[in-house]
């Protein structure tokens, strides 16, 4: 089974979010905590997806599939097409 590391602040917020103490917070505090948890989880999921795309790119067979996964990874990483090289750098 794979594991995932998250920042301590996100873990603390998740614990509070799912505890009985959550109901004792004001609605503004609840809303702020909810947004913090959602933002943290989305950020982590995006990072995991980028890492998975990078791994697929690096482990793919040379040729069409490798170039496809390279493009997917660069898109996910937010690298603009004008900044990309058409030639993949060789591994040392």
PDB file of N, CA, C and O in Angstrom:
ATOM      1  N   UNK A   1       0.837  -1.168   0.000  1.00  0.00           N
ATOM      2  CA  UNK A   1       0.000   0.000   0.000  1.00  0.00           C
ATOM      3  C   UNK A   1       0.893   1.246   0.000  1.00  0.00           C
ATOM      4  O   UNK A   1       1.828   1.346   0.794  1.00  0.00           O
ATOM      5  N   UNK A   2       0.599   2.181  -0.886  1.00  0.00           N
ATOM      6  CA  UNK A   2       1.361   3.416  -0.954  1.00  0.00           C
ATOM      7  C   UNK A   2       0.920   4.353   0.156  1.00  0.00           C
ATOM      8  O   UNK A   2      -0.212   4.289   0.636  1.00  0.00           O
ATOM      9  N   UNK A   3       1.837   5.225   0.552  1.00  0.00           N
ATOM     10  CA  UNK A   3       1.518   6.235   1.546  1.00  0.00           C
ATOM     11  C   UNK A   3       1.731   7.612   0.933  1.00  0.00           C
ATOM     12  O   UNK A   3       2.391   7.758  -0.096  1.00  0.00           O
ATOM     13  N   UNK A   4       1.161   8.612   1.582  1.00  0.00           N
ATOM     14  CA  UNK A   4       1.247   9.991   1.114  1.00  0.00           C
ATOM     15  C   UNK A   4       1.655  10.858   2.290  1.00  0.00           C
ATOM     16  O   UNK A   4       1.127  10.714   3.393  1.00  0.00           O
ATOM     17  N   UNK A   5       2.596  11.759   2.049  1.00  0.00           N
ATOM     18  CA  UNK A   5       2.988  12.704   3.083  1.00  0.00           C
ATOM     19  C   UNK A   5       2.254  14.016   2.847  1.00  0.00           C
ATOM     20  O   UNK A   5       2.143  14.493   1.718  1.00  0.00           O
ATOM     21  N   UNK A   6       1.755  14.588   3.939  1.00  0.00           N
ATOM     22  CA  UNK A   6       1.093  15.888   3.861  1.00  0.00           C
ATOM     23  C   UNK A   6       1.717  16.797   4.910  1.00  0.00           C
ATOM     24  O   UNK A   6       2.276  16.312   5.894  1.00  0.00           O
ATOM     25  N   UNK A   7       1.630  18.100   4.715  1.00  0.00           N
ATOM     26  CA  UNK A   7       2.151  19.033   5.725  1.00  0.00           C
ATOM     27  C   UNK A   7       1.408  18.875   7.058  1.00  0.00           C
ATOM     28  O   UNK A   7       0.237  18.498   7.098  1.00  0.00           O
ATOM     29  N   UNK A   8       2.113  19.168   8.125  1.00  0.00           N
ATOM     30  CA  UNK A   8       1.539  19.037   9.468  1.00  0.00           C
ATOM     31  C   UNK A   8       0.319  19.944   9.614  1.00  0.00           C
ATOM     32  O   UNK A   8      -0.674  19.548  10.224  1.00  0.00           O
ATOM     33  N   UNK A   9       0.383  21.142   9.069  1.00  0.00           N
ATOM     34  CA  UNK A   9      -0.760  22.069   9.174  1.00  0.00           C
ATOM     35  C   UNK A   9      -2.015  21.480   8.534  1.00  0.00           C
ATOM     36  O   UNK A   9      -3.111  21.594   9.083  1.00  0.00           O
ATOM     37  N   UNK A  10      -1.852  20.857   7.380  1.00  0.00           N
ATOM     38  CA  UNK A  10      -2.999  20.235   6.720  1.00  0.00           C
ATOM     39  C   UNK A  10      -3.533  19.079   7.559  1.00  0.00           C
ATOM     40  O   UNK A  10      -4.747  18.916   7.686  1.00  0.00           O
ATOM     41  N   UNK A  11      -2.642  18.282   8.129  1.00  0.00           N
ATOM     42  CA  UNK A  11      -3.072  17.177   8.994  1.00  0.00           C
ATOM     43  C   UNK A  11      -3.847  17.700  10.203  1.00  0.00           C
ATOM     44  O   UNK A  11      -4.898  17.165  10.555  1.00  0.00           O
ATOM     45  N   UNK A  12      -3.320  18.748  10.833  1.00  0.00           N
ATOM     46  CA  UNK A  12      -4.008  19.345  11.991  1.00  0.00           C
ATOM     47  C   UNK A  12      -5.391  19.859  11.602  1.00  0.00           C
ATOM     48  O   UNK A  12      -6.365  19.656  12.327  1.00  0.00           O
ATOM     49  N   UNK A  13      -5.468  20.529  10.446  1.00  0.00           N
ATOM     50  CA  UNK A  13      -6.758  21.043   9.982  1.00  0.00           C
ATOM     51  C   UNK A  13      -7.737  19.914   9.679  1.00  0.00           C
ATOM     52  O   UNK A  13      -8.928  20.030   9.969  1.00  0.00           O
ATOM     53  N   UNK A  14      -7.243  18.825   9.099  1.00  0.00           N
ATOM     54  CA  UNK A  14      -8.117  17.671   8.831  1.00  0.00           C
ATOM     55  C   UNK A  14      -8.644  17.067  10.130  1.00  0.00           C
ATOM     56  O   UNK A  14      -9.821  16.719  10.232  1.00  0.00           O
ATOM     57  N   UNK A  15      -7.771  16.949  11.107  1.00  0.00           N
ATOM     58  CA  UNK A  15      -8.200  16.407  12.409  1.00  0.00           C
ATOM     59  C   UNK A  15      -9.284  17.282  13.029  1.00  0.00           C
ATOM     60  O   UNK A  15     -10.283  16.775  13.540  1.00  0.00           O
ATOM     61  N   UNK A  16      -9.083  18.583  12.982  1.00  0.00           N
ATOM     62  CA  UNK A  16     -10.082  19.492  13.538  1.00  0.00           C
ATOM     63  C   UNK A  16     -11.377  19.437  12.734  1.00  0.00           C
ATOM     64  O   UNK A  16     -12.471  19.460  13.298  1.00  0.00           O
ATOM     65  N   UNK A  17     -11.242  19.365  11.406  1.00  0.00           N
ATOM     66  CA  UNK A  17     -12.410  19.358  10.518  1.00  0.00           C
ATOM     67  C   UNK A  17     -13.328  18.174  10.806  1.00  0.00           C
ATOM     68  O   UNK A  17     -14.550  18.297  10.724  1.00  0.00           O
ATOM     69  N   UNK A  18     -12.740  17.029  11.141  1.00  0.00           N
ATOM     70  CA  UNK A  18     -13.542  15.825  11.373  1.00  0.00           C
ATOM     71  C   UNK A  18     -13.767  15.531  12.850  1.00  0.00           C
ATOM     72  O   UNK A  18     -14.254  14.456  13.198  1.00  0.00           O
ATOM     73  N   UNK A  19     -13.419  16.467  13.717  1.00  0.00           N
ATOM     74  CA  UNK A  19     -13.628  16.244  15.146  1.00  0.00           C
ATOM     75  C   UNK A  19     -14.924  16.905  15.610  1.00  0.00           C
ATOM     76  O   UNK A  19     -15.565  17.651  14.870  1.00  0.00           O
ATOM     77  N   UNK A  20     -15.280  16.614  16.834  1.00  0.00           N
ATOM     78  CA  UNK A  20     -16.472  17.225  17.441  1.00  0.00           C
ATOM     79  C   UNK A  20     -16.265  18.716  17.674  1.00  0.00           C
ATOM     80  O   UNK A  20     -17.230  19.477  17.740  1.00  0.00           O
ATOM     81  N   UNK A  21     -15.006  19.134  17.800  1.00  0.00           N
ATOM     82  CA  UNK A  21     -14.713  20.549  18.051  1.00  0.00           C
ATOM     83  C   UNK A  21     -15.089  21.442  16.873  1.00  0.00           C
ATOM     84  O   UNK A  21     -15.240  22.653  17.037  1.00  0.00           O
ATOM     85  N   UNK A  22     -15.241  20.857  15.696  1.00  0.00           N
ATOM     86  CA  UNK A  22     -15.585  21.632  14.509  1.00  0.00           C
ATOM     87  C   UNK A  22     -16.912  22.363  14.699  1.00  0.00           C
ATOM     88  O   UNK A  22     -17.063  23.504  14.262  1.00  0.00           O
ATOM     89  N   UNK A  23     -17.867  21.712  15.346  1.00  0.00           N
ATOM     90  CA  UNK A  23     -19.192  22.312  15.542  1.00  0.00           C
ATOM     91  C   UNK A  23     -19.152  23.514  16.482  1.00  0.00           C
ATOM     92  O   UNK A  23     -20.051  24.356  16.456  1.00  0.00           O
ATOM     93  N   UNK A  24     -18.112  23.596  17.311  1.00  0.00           N
ATOM     94  CA  UNK A  24     -18.001  24.688  18.268  1.00  0.00           C
ATOM     95  C   UNK A  24     -17.399  25.943  17.650  1.00  0.00           C
ATOM     96  O   UNK A  24     -17.400  27.005  18.272  1.00  0.00           O
ATOM     97  N   UNK A  25     -16.889  25.828  16.438  1.00  0.00           N
ATOM     98  CA  UNK A  25     -16.321  26.984  15.756  1.00  0.00           C
ATOM     99  C   UNK A  25     -17.440  27.860  15.191  1.00  0.00           C
ATOM    100  O   UNK A  25     -18.542  27.382  14.921  1.00  0.00           O
ATOM    101  N   UNK A  26     -17.141  29.139  15.020  1.00  0.00           N
ATOM    102  CA  UNK A  26     -18.124  30.018  14.390  1.00  0.00           C
ATOM    103  C   UNK A  26     -18.247  29.632  12.917  1.00  0.00           C
ATOM    104  O   UNK A  26     -17.389  28.935  12.376  1.00  0.00           O
ATOM    105  N   UNK A  27     -19.309  30.086  12.281  1.00  0.00           N
ATOM    106  CA  UNK A  27     -19.502  29.733  10.874  1.00  0.00           C
ATOM    107  C   UNK A  27     -18.373  30.295  10.004  1.00  0.00           C
ATOM    108  O   UNK A  27     -17.976  29.674   9.019  1.00  0.00           O
ATOM    109  N   UNK A  28     -17.867  31.454  10.367  1.00  0.00           N
ATOM    110  CA  UNK A  28     -16.737  32.026   9.618  1.00  0.00           C
ATOM    111  C   UNK A  28     -15.489  31.160   9.775  1.00  0.00           C
ATOM    112  O   UNK A  28     -14.777  30.918   8.800  1.00  0.00           O
ATOM    113  N   UNK A  29     -15.221  30.695  10.989  1.00  0.00           N
ATOM    114  CA  UNK A  29     -14.069  29.818  11.231  1.00  0.00           C
ATOM    115  C   UNK A  29     -14.236  28.478  10.518  1.00  0.00           C
ATOM    116  O   UNK A  29     -13.277  27.929   9.976  1.00  0.00           O
ATOM    117  N   UNK A  30     -15.468  27.957  10.525  1.00  0.00           N
ATOM    118  CA  UNK A  30     -15.738  26.709   9.812  1.00  0.00           C
ATOM    119  C   UNK A  30     -15.487  26.870   8.319  1.00  0.00           C
ATOM    120  O   UNK A  30     -14.879  26.006   7.685  1.00  0.00           O
ATOM    121  N   UNK A  31     -15.953  27.969   7.767  1.00  0.00           N
ATOM    122  CA  UNK A  31     -15.765  28.235   6.339  1.00  0.00           C
ATOM    123  C   UNK A  31     -14.280  28.369   6.003  1.00  0.00           C
ATOM    124  O   UNK A  31     -13.814  27.824   5.003  1.00  0.00           O
ATOM    125  N   UNK A  32     -13.547  29.090   6.834  1.00  0.00           N
ATOM    126  CA  UNK A  32     -12.113  29.278   6.623  1.00  0.00           C
ATOM    127  C   UNK A  32     -11.374  27.937   6.719  1.00  0.00           C
ATOM    128  O   UNK A  32     -10.491  27.658   5.907  1.00  0.00           O
ATOM    129  N   UNK A  33     -11.728  27.117   7.696  1.00  0.00           N
ATOM    130  CA  UNK A  33     -11.108  25.807   7.851  1.00  0.00           C
ATOM    131  C   UNK A  33     -11.440  24.903   6.672  1.00  0.00           C
ATOM    132  O   UNK A  33     -10.569  24.196   6.164  1.00  0.00           O
ATOM    133  N   UNK A  34     -12.679  24.923   6.240  1.00  0.00           N
ATOM    134  CA  UNK A  34     -13.103  24.129   5.082  1.00  0.00           C
ATOM    135  C   UNK A  34     -12.288  24.509   3.845  1.00  0.00           C
ATOM    136  O   UNK A  34     -11.775  23.636   3.146  1.00  0.00           O
ATOM    137  N   UNK A  35     -12.172  25.803   3.578  1.00  0.00           N
ATOM    138  CA  UNK A  35     -11.399  26.261   2.421  1.00  0.00           C
ATOM    139  C   UNK A  35      -9.933  25.857   2.536  1.00  0.00           C
ATOM    140  O   UNK A  35      -9.311  25.482   1.541  1.00  0.00           O
ATOM    141  N   UNK A  36      -9.387  25.931   3.733  1.00  0.00           N
ATOM    142  CA  UNK A  36      -7.991  25.551   3.953  1.00  0.00           C
ATOM    143  C   UNK A  36      -7.775  24.064   3.663  1.00  0.00           C
ATOM    144  O   UNK A  36      -6.793  23.691   3.021  1.00  0.00           O
ATOM    145  N   UNK A  37      -8.686  23.223   4.132  1.00  0.00           N
ATOM    146  CA  UNK A  37      -8.583  21.776   3.906  1.00  0.00           C
ATOM    147  C   UNK A  37      -8.736  21.460   2.421  1.00  0.00           C
ATOM    148  O   UNK A  37      -7.948  20.694   1.867  1.00  0.00           O
ATOM    149  N   UNK A  38      -9.728  22.034   1.783  1.00  0.00           N
ATOM    150  CA  UNK A  38      -9.965  21.762   0.359  1.00  0.00           C
ATOM    151  C   UNK A  38      -8.774  22.219  -0.478  1.00  0.00           C
ATOM    152  O   UNK A  38      -8.318  21.486  -1.356  1.00  0.00           O
ATOM    153  N   UNK A  39      -8.271  23.415  -0.214  1.00  0.00           N
ATOM    154  CA  UNK A  39      -7.122  23.935  -0.955  1.00  0.00           C
ATOM    155  C   UNK A  39      -5.894  23.045  -0.754  1.00  0.00           C
ATOM    156  O   UNK A  39      -5.183  22.739  -1.711  1.00  0.00           O
ATOM    157  N   UNK A  40      -5.648  22.635   0.481  1.00  0.00           N
ATOM    158  CA  UNK A  40      -4.502  21.765   0.774  1.00  0.00           C
ATOM    159  C   UNK A  40      -4.598  20.423   0.080  1.00  0.00           C
ATOM    160  O   UNK A  40      -3.604  19.922  -0.446  1.00  0.00           O
ATOM    161  N   UNK A  41      -5.793  19.829   0.072  1.00  0.00           N
ATOM    162  CA  UNK A  41      -5.973  18.530  -0.572  1.00  0.00           C
ATOM    163  C   UNK A  41      -5.857  18.635  -2.096  1.00  0.00           C
ATOM    164  O   UNK A  41      -5.294  17.749  -2.739  1.00  0.00           O
ATOM    165  N   UNK A  42      -6.383  19.704  -2.663  1.00  0.00           N
ATOM    166  CA  UNK A  42      -6.272  19.897  -4.118  1.00  0.00           C
ATOM    167  C   UNK A  42      -4.810  20.107  -4.502  1.00  0.00           C
ATOM    168  O   UNK A  42      -4.344  19.556  -5.499  1.00  0.00           O
ATOM    169  N   UNK A  43      -4.091  20.896  -3.721  1.00  0.00           N
ATOM    170  CA  UNK A  43      -2.669  21.127  -3.991  1.00  0.00           C
ATOM    171  C   UNK A  43      -1.893  19.813  -3.939  1.00  0.00           C
ATOM    172  O   UNK A  43      -1.053  19.550  -4.800  1.00  0.00           O
ATOM    173  N   UNK A  44      -2.169  19.003  -2.945  1.00  0.00           N
ATOM    174  CA  UNK A  44      -1.476  17.716  -2.810  1.00  0.00           C
ATOM    175  C   UNK A  44      -1.840  16.782  -3.954  1.00  0.00           C
ATOM    176  O   UNK A  44      -0.961  16.115  -4.501  1.00  0.00           O
ATOM    177  N   UNK A  45      -3.110  16.719  -4.328  1.00  0.00           N
ATOM    178  CA  UNK A  45      -3.535  15.853  -5.435  1.00  0.00           C
ATOM    179  C   UNK A  45      -2.888  16.287  -6.745  1.00  0.00           C
ATOM    180  O   UNK A  45      -2.487  15.442  -7.546  1.00  0.00           O
ATOM    181  N   UNK A  46      -2.783  17.597  -6.973  1.00  0.00           N
ATOM    182  CA  UNK A  46      -2.120  18.095  -8.174  1.00  0.00           C
ATOM    183  C   UNK A  46      -0.649  17.690  -8.197  1.00  0.00           C
ATOM    184  O   UNK A  46      -0.130  17.281  -9.236  1.00  0.00           O
ATOM    185  N   UNK A  47       0.015  17.802  -7.064  1.00  0.00           N
ATOM    186  CA  UNK A  47       1.424  17.416  -6.978  1.00  0.00           C
ATOM    187  C   UNK A  47       1.593  15.919  -7.243  1.00  0.00           C
ATOM    188  O   UNK A  47       2.536  15.511  -7.920  1.00  0.00           O
ATOM    189  N   UNK A  48       0.693  15.110  -6.718  1.00  0.00           N
ATOM    190  CA  UNK A  48       0.762  13.662  -6.946  1.00  0.00           C
ATOM    191  C   UNK A  48       0.541  13.334  -8.420  1.00  0.00           C
ATOM    192  O   UNK A  48       1.223  12.470  -8.971  1.00  0.00           O
ATOM    193  N   UNK A  49      -0.398  14.011  -9.054  1.00  0.00           N
ATOM    194  CA  UNK A  49      -0.665  13.776 -10.472  1.00  0.00           C
ATOM    195  C   UNK A  49       0.525  14.193 -11.342  1.00  0.00           C
ATOM    196  O   UNK A  49       0.876  13.502 -12.299  1.00  0.00           O
ATOM    197  N   UNK A  50       1.143  15.337 -10.999  1.00  0.00           N
ATOM    198  CA  UNK A  50       2.333  15.762 -11.746  1.00  0.00           C
ATOM    199  C   UNK A  50       3.459  14.756 -11.587  1.00  0.00           C
ATOM    200  O   UNK A  50       4.154  14.450 -12.555  1.00  0.00           O
ATOM    201  N   UNK A  51       3.646  14.245 -10.394  1.00  0.00           N
ATOM    202  CA  UNK A  51       4.708  13.266 -10.142  1.00  0.00           C
ATOM    203  C   UNK A  51       4.442  11.974 -10.911  1.00  0.00           C
ATOM    204  O   UNK A  51       5.367  11.386 -11.471  1.00  0.00           O
ATOM    205  N   UNK A  52       3.202  11.535 -10.941  1.00  0.00           N
ATOM    206  CA  UNK A  52       2.848  10.326 -11.689  1.00  0.00           C
ATOM    207  C   UNK A  52       3.093  10.529 -13.189  1.00  0.00           C
ATOM    208  O   UNK A  52       3.594   9.628 -13.862  1.00  0.00           O
ATOM    209  N   UNK A  53       2.745  11.697 -13.708  1.00  0.00           N
ATOM    210  CA  UNK A  53       2.983  11.990 -15.127  1.00  0.00           C
ATOM    211  C   UNK A  53       4.476  12.012 -15.422  1.00  0.00           C
ATOM    212  O   UNK A  53       4.907  11.513 -16.461  1.00  0.00           O
ATOM    213  N   UNK A  54       5.271  12.583 -14.524  1.00  0.00           N
ATOM    214  CA  UNK A  54       6.722  12.620 -14.714  1.00  0.00           C
ATOM    215  C   UNK A  54       7.302  11.204 -14.708  1.00  0.00           C
ATOM    216  O   UNK A  54       8.169  10.881 -15.520  1.00  0.00           O
ATOM    217  N   UNK A  55       6.822  10.364 -13.791  1.00  0.00           N
ATOM    218  CA  UNK A  55       7.301   8.988 -13.720  1.00  0.00           C
ATOM    219  C   UNK A  55       6.958   8.229 -14.995  1.00  0.00           C
ATOM    220  O   UNK A  55       7.796   7.492 -15.517  1.00  0.00           O
ATOM    221  N   UNK A  56       5.747   8.395 -15.502  1.00  0.00           N
ATOM    222  CA  UNK A  56       5.362   7.742 -16.757  1.00  0.00           C
ATOM    223  C   UNK A  56       6.244   8.208 -17.904  1.00  0.00           C
ATOM    224  O   UNK A  56       6.654   7.407 -18.744  1.00  0.00           O
ATOM    225  N   UNK A  57       6.537   9.505 -17.938  1.00  0.00           N
ATOM    226  CA  UNK A  57       7.391  10.058 -18.991  1.00  0.00           C
ATOM    227  C   UNK A  57       8.794   9.462 -18.916  1.00  0.00           C
ATOM    228  O   UNK A  57       9.356   9.070 -19.939  1.00  0.00           O
ATOM    229  N   UNK A  58       9.359   9.391 -17.719  1.00  0.00           N
ATOM    230  CA  UNK A  58      10.729   8.910 -17.574  1.00  0.00           C
ATOM    231  C   UNK A  58      10.855   7.398 -17.776  1.00  0.00           C
ATOM    232  O   UNK A  58      11.923   6.917 -18.154  1.00  0.00           O
ATOM    233  N   UNK A  59       9.781   6.643 -17.531  1.00  0.00           N
ATOM    234  CA  UNK A  59       9.870   5.187 -17.648  1.00  0.00           C
ATOM    235  C   UNK A  59       9.286   4.650 -18.949  1.00  0.00           C
ATOM    236  O   UNK A  59       9.335   3.445 -19.198  1.00  0.00           O
ATOM    237  N   UNK A  60       8.739   5.525 -19.776  1.00  0.00           N
ATOM    238  CA  UNK A  60       8.140   5.081 -21.040  1.00  0.00           C
ATOM    239  C   UNK A  60       9.238   4.681 -22.025  1.00  0.00           C
ATOM    240  O   UNK A  60      10.373   5.152 -21.947  1.00  0.00           O
ATOM    241  N   UNK A  61       8.873   3.817 -22.933  1.00  0.00           N
ATOM    242  CA  UNK A  61       9.795   3.416 -23.985  1.00  0.00           C
ATOM    243  C   UNK A  61      10.057   4.610 -24.899  1.00  0.00           C
ATOM    244  O   UNK A  61       9.159   5.423 -25.121  1.00  0.00           O
ATOM    245  N   UNK A  62      11.269   4.727 -25.430  1.00  0.00           N
ATOM    246  CA  UNK A  62      11.548   5.825 -26.366  1.00  0.00           C
ATOM    247  C   UNK A  62      10.601   5.778 -27.565  1.00  0.00           C
ATOM    248  O   UNK A  62      10.210   4.707 -28.027  1.00  0.00           O
ATOM    249  N   UNK A  63      10.251   6.941 -28.046  1.00  0.00           N
ATOM    250  CA  UNK A  63       9.360   7.004 -29.201  1.00  0.00           C
ATOM    251  C   UNK A  63       8.115   7.791 -28.908  1.00  0.00           C
ATOM    252  O   UNK A  63       8.122   8.743 -28.128  1.00  0.00           O
ATOM    253  N   UNK A  64       7.029   7.369 -29.556  1.00  0.00           N
ATOM    254  CA  UNK A  64       5.766   8.106 -29.473  1.00  0.00           C
ATOM    255  C   UNK A  64       5.216   8.192 -28.051  1.00  0.00           C
ATOM    256  O   UNK A  64       4.792   9.268 -27.630  1.00  0.00           O
ATOM    257  N   UNK A  65       5.211   7.088 -27.300  1.00  0.00           N
ATOM    258  CA  UNK A  65       4.602   7.118 -25.968  1.00  0.00           C
ATOM    259  C   UNK A  65       5.405   8.013 -25.022  1.00  0.00           C
ATOM    260  O   UNK A  65       4.827   8.715 -24.192  1.00  0.00           O
ATOM    261  N   UNK A  66       6.722   7.991 -25.143  1.00  0.00           N
ATOM    262  CA  UNK A  66       7.548   8.832 -24.277  1.00  0.00           C
ATOM    263  C   UNK A  66       7.277  10.311 -24.556  1.00  0.00           C
ATOM    264  O   UNK A  66       7.150  11.111 -23.629  1.00  0.00           O
ATOM    265  N   UNK A  67       7.190  10.663 -25.825  1.00  0.00           N
ATOM    266  CA  UNK A  67       6.913  12.057 -26.190  1.00  0.00           C
ATOM    267  C   UNK A  67       5.520  12.474 -25.727  1.00  0.00           C
ATOM    268  O   UNK A  67       5.323  13.608 -25.291  1.00  0.00           O
ATOM    269  N   UNK A  68       4.559  11.565 -25.819  1.00  0.00           N
ATOM    270  CA  UNK A  68       3.201  11.849 -25.354  1.00  0.00           C
ATOM    271  C   UNK A  68       3.211  12.166 -23.860  1.00  0.00           C
ATOM    272  O   UNK A  68       2.643  13.171 -23.432  1.00  0.00           O
ATOM    273  N   UNK A  69       3.856  11.309 -23.070  1.00  0.00           N
ATOM    274  CA  UNK A  69       3.898  11.522 -21.618  1.00  0.00           C
ATOM    275  C   UNK A  69       4.728  12.757 -21.263  1.00  0.00           C
ATOM    276  O   UNK A  69       4.455  13.419 -20.262  1.00  0.00           O
ATOM    277  N   UNK A  70       5.726  13.064 -22.068  1.00  0.00           N
ATOM    278  CA  UNK A  70       6.501  14.293 -21.860  1.00  0.00           C
ATOM    279  C   UNK A  70       5.594  15.503 -22.027  1.00  0.00           C
ATOM    280  O   UNK A  70       5.638  16.421 -21.208  1.00  0.00           O
ATOM    281  N   UNK A  71       4.783  15.522 -23.060  1.00  0.00           N
ATOM    282  CA  UNK A  71       3.854  16.631 -23.292  1.00  0.00           C
ATOM    283  C   UNK A  71       2.829  16.730 -22.161  1.00  0.00           C
ATOM    284  O   UNK A  71       2.504  17.825 -21.703  1.00  0.00           O
ATOM    285  N   UNK A  72       2.331  15.590 -21.722  1.00  0.00           N
ATOM    286  CA  UNK A  72       1.351  15.581 -20.620  1.00  0.00           C
ATOM    287  C   UNK A  72       1.981  16.187 -19.373  1.00  0.00           C
ATOM    288  O   UNK A  72       1.375  17.030 -18.711  1.00  0.00           O
ATOM    289  N   UNK A  73       3.203  15.753 -19.056  1.00  0.00           N
ATOM    290  CA  UNK A  73       3.869  16.275 -17.868  1.00  0.00           C
ATOM    291  C   UNK A  73       4.105  17.780 -17.980  1.00  0.00           C
ATOM    292  O   UNK A  73       3.830  18.518 -17.034  1.00  0.00           O
ATOM    293  N   UNK A  74       4.607  18.239 -19.115  1.00  0.00           N
ATOM    294  CA  UNK A  74       4.876  19.669 -19.289  1.00  0.00           C
ATOM    295  C   UNK A  74       3.595  20.497 -19.213  1.00  0.00           C
ATOM    296  O   UNK A  74       3.602  21.611 -18.688  1.00  0.00           O
ATOM    297  N   UNK A  75       2.497  19.954 -19.737  1.00  0.00           N
ATOM    298  CA  UNK A  75       1.207  20.636 -19.616  1.00  0.00           C
ATOM    299  C   UNK A  75       0.795  20.753 -18.154  1.00  0.00           C
ATOM    300  O   UNK A  75       0.356  21.814 -17.709  1.00  0.00           O
ATOM    301  N   UNK A  76       0.938  19.656 -17.408  1.00  0.00           N
ATOM    302  CA  UNK A  76       0.551  19.665 -15.992  1.00  0.00           C
ATOM    303  C   UNK A  76       1.448  20.588 -15.174  1.00  0.00           C
ATOM    304  O   UNK A  76       0.995  21.215 -14.217  1.00  0.00           O
ATOM    305  N   UNK A  77       2.718  20.670 -15.554  1.00  0.00           N
ATOM    306  CA  UNK A  77       3.663  21.510 -14.828  1.00  0.00           C
ATOM    307  C   UNK A  77       3.484  22.985 -15.170  1.00  0.00           C
ATOM    308  O   UNK A  77       4.054  23.854 -14.510  1.00  0.00           O
ATOM    309  N   UNK A  78       2.690  23.265 -16.204  1.00  0.00           N
ATOM    310  CA  UNK A  78       2.413  24.647 -16.562  1.00  0.00           C
ATOM    311  C   UNK A  78       3.513  25.292 -17.389  1.00  0.00           C
ATOM    312  O   UNK A  78       3.631  26.517 -17.420  1.00  0.00           O
ATOM    313  N   UNK A  79       4.319  24.475 -18.060  1.00  0.00           N
ATOM    314  CA  UNK A  79       5.373  25.003 -18.918  1.00  0.00           C
ATOM    315  C   UNK A  79       4.747  25.406 -20.253  1.00  0.00           C
ATOM    316  O   UNK A  79       4.195  24.567 -20.966  1.00  0.00           O
ATOM    317  N   UNK A  80       4.838  26.688 -20.584  1.00  0.00           N
ATOM    318  CA  UNK A  80       4.230  27.192 -21.815  1.00  0.00           C
ATOM    319  C   UNK A  80       4.921  26.574 -23.027  1.00  0.00           C
ATOM    320  O   UNK A  80       6.130  26.341 -23.008  1.00  0.00           O
ATOM    321  N   UNK A  81       4.158  26.316 -24.065  1.00  0.00           N
ATOM    322  CA  UNK A  81       4.682  25.669 -25.265  1.00  0.00           C
ATOM    323  C   UNK A  81       5.840  26.438 -25.896  1.00  0.00           C
ATOM    324  O   UNK A  81       6.718  25.828 -26.506  1.00  0.00           O
ATOM    325  N   UNK A  82       5.860  27.758 -25.763  1.00  0.00           N
ATOM    326  CA  UNK A  82       6.946  28.562 -26.313  1.00  0.00           C
ATOM    327  C   UNK A  82       8.271  28.360 -25.561  1.00  0.00           C
ATOM    328  O   UNK A  82       9.338  28.652 -26.100  1.00  0.00           O
ATOM    329  N   UNK A  83       8.205  27.876 -24.359  1.00  0.00           N
ATOM    330  CA  UNK A  83       9.400  27.675 -23.550  1.00  0.00           C
ATOM    331  C   UNK A  83       9.937  26.254 -23.654  1.00  0.00           C
ATOM    332  O   UNK A  83      10.976  25.949 -23.070  1.00  0.00           O
ATOM    333  N   UNK A  84       9.267  25.396 -24.368  1.00  0.00           N
ATOM    334  CA  UNK A  84       9.662  23.990 -24.460  1.00  0.00           C
ATOM    335  C   UNK A  84      10.649  23.777 -25.599  1.00  0.00           C
ATOM    336  O   UNK A  84      10.606  24.445 -26.632  1.00  0.00           O
ATOM    337  N   UNK A  85      11.529  22.826 -25.368  1.00  0.00           N
ATOM    338  CA  UNK A  85      12.451  22.416 -26.413  1.00  0.00           C
ATOM    339  C   UNK A  85      11.800  21.280 -27.198  1.00  0.00           C
ATOM    340  O   UNK A  85      11.126  20.424 -26.625  1.00  0.00           O
ATOM    341  N   UNK A  86      12.008  21.281 -28.502  1.00  0.00           N
ATOM    342  CA  UNK A  86      11.465  20.189 -29.313  1.00  0.00           C
ATOM    343  C   UNK A  86      12.287  18.923 -29.173  1.00  0.00           C
ATOM    344  O   UNK A  86      11.836  17.833 -29.528  1.00  0.00           O
ATOM    345  N   UNK A  87      13.489  19.073 -28.656  1.00  0.00           N
ATOM    346  CA  UNK A  87      14.390  17.928 -28.527  1.00  0.00           C
ATOM    347  C   UNK A  87      14.537  17.610 -27.047  1.00  0.00           C
ATOM    348  O   UNK A  87      14.846  18.485 -26.238  1.00  0.00           O
ATOM    349  N   UNK A  88      14.312  16.355 -26.706  1.00  0.00           N
ATOM    350  CA  UNK A  88      14.455  15.918 -25.324  1.00  0.00           C
ATOM    351  C   UNK A  88      15.940  15.810 -25.001  1.00  0.00           C
ATOM    352  O   UNK A  88      16.734  15.310 -25.798  1.00  0.00           O
ATOM    353  N   UNK A  89      16.297  16.292 -23.806  1.00  0.00           N
ATOM    354  CA  UNK A  89      17.689  16.220 -23.375  1.00  0.00           C
ATOM    355  C   UNK A  89      18.055  14.768 -23.087  1.00  0.00           C
ATOM    356  O   UNK A  89      17.283  14.063 -22.437  1.00  0.00           O
ATOM    357  N   UNK A  90      19.224  14.299 -23.558  1.00  0.00           N
ATOM    358  CA  UNK A  90      19.620  12.919 -23.287  1.00  0.00           C
ATOM    359  C   UNK A  90      19.979  12.733 -21.829  1.00  0.00           C
ATOM    360  O   UNK A  90      20.438  13.669 -21.175  1.00  0.00           O
ATOM    361  N   UNK A  91      19.773  11.532 -21.314  1.00  0.00           N
ATOM    362  CA  UNK A  91      20.140  11.218 -19.933  1.00  0.00           C
ATOM    363  C   UNK A  91      21.642  11.036 -19.863  1.00  0.00           C
ATOM    364  O   UNK A  91      22.229  10.427 -20.757  1.00  0.00           O
ATOM    365  N   UNK A  92      22.288  11.558 -18.805  1.00  0.00           N
ATOM    366  CA  UNK A  92      23.748  11.423 -18.684  1.00  0.00           C
ATOM    367  C   UNK A  92      24.159  10.003 -18.405  1.00  0.00           C
ATOM    368  O   UNK A  92      25.350   9.719 -18.276  1.00  0.00           O
TER     369      UNK A  92
END
